[in-house]
């Protein structure tokens, strides 16, 4: 798994190994015109990004819970937006672009 950083935070992040079937299912459910769908997408993304804290990896967001690591990131909307944009643009888009070729 490749580590990455974002502009607004000092920690290293990485995307968890996600089952291909989940990624394919995710592709068919993206709908930015629907608040509930977008909320589910963003939760999925944050639940599948890990942050390195003192040599240990933790989920940025715990699945089905409003628990975030590090704790203050839950109100750092710039950081959350950067993580979501990285996932969509740098991780997901290239996967789907490759599969379409």
N, C-alpha and C positions, 0 to 999 in steps of 0.2 A: 504494500500500500504506500502510495506516494504522499509525503507530507507537504503541506503548504502553509503559507502565512497570509494574513490579511493586514491591510494598512492600519486599522484602528486597534489592533491587539498585539501583544508581544508573544503569545503562546503559539505553538505549532499545532496544526490541525491535520486530520486525515479523514478520508471517507472510508467507512467500513466496507468490507467485502459484501456486496449485495447480490442476491440470487438473480440471475438473468430474467427469470419469469416475473419477478417483482418489478424489475426495470421496464420490461415490456408492458406490464399492467399499468405501471405509472404513466407511461407514454399515452395510453388511451384515456387516462382520467384527468389530464391537465386541462383546466378550464378557468382562465383568469377572470372570466365574467361572472363566476359564481363564488361568493364568499366562502361557503362551506367547503367546496372543492379546493379552493386556494388554501384555506386553513389546514386541511388535511395534507396537502402537498407540502406546505412549509413545515408542518410537524414531522412528516416523514423525513424530510431533508435534514432537519436539525437532530432527529433521532438517529440518523445514520452518519453523522459527522462526530468524530471524536476529538478531544482536546488533550494535549499532554500537560499534565500537572505534576511536576517534580518526578518525572520519569515513568509515571503511570498514565494510562489512557482511560478517559471517561467519556461517556456520551455527553454531547453538549446539552441535549434535552432527554430526559427519561421518557420512555415510551408510555403514552397515555397518562402522563402526569405533568404538572407544571413545575418540575424541578430541573434547574439548569446548572451547569458547571462551566466555568466558575459562576457562583451565585449572581454576581452583579451583571453578568452578560444578559440576563433576562430583560434589563431595562436599557441595554446598549443597542439601540435600534440600528445604528450605523453598522456595528459589528454583525448583528444578525442578518442585516441586508447583504453585507459583503459575503457572508457564508452562503446564503441562499443563491446569490448571483454566481459565486464560484461553482457551486454544485450544478446549477442549470447551464451556465455558459462554458465552464472549463472541464466539467466532468460528463454531464449528460448529453449535451449537444454533440460533442465529438463522437460519443458512442453511437448515437442515432445516425449521424452523418456517415460513419463508417459502414453501418449496417445497411444503409440505403444504396451504397455503391456496389 
